[in-house]
């Protein structure tokens, strides 16, 4: 093998190692996202706390303007692993439930917690000014999936 080929191979190895270590960014989640319903709006708000944490909350706002917190959210990167954590009002003794992000690319991610009752999987995908989210899994021995189509406010 020639010196030229060895240098080229080393260059590819260094480039591959560098890009593999780049953390996936979740800043695309930042903002206020809404779904209009007949009874009001579901409003999900995400804020950047620091380079490895976004905090959020989901509220239901009635047509008369009354706002009710549904859940507190966090998307955090610890020890190189992203986790989506939800604390739902009135569920799980108001304790947080974490879902490990098993797939992340560009402006989408999938998170899972197979031990949770429902959902076991939560996913988000942003396309322009929309976020398509879903929760899914087994519930009462049946598969269930709910889609949430948010529009940026």
Secondary structure, DSSP 8 states (H G I E B T S, - for coil): --HHHHHHHHHHHHHHHHHHTS----GGG-EEEEEEETTEEEEEEEEEEETTEEEEEEEEEETT--EEEEEEEEEEEETTEEEEEEEETTSGGG--EEEEEEEEETTEEEEE-TTSSS-SEEEEEEETTEEEEEEEEEETTEEEEEEEEEEE-
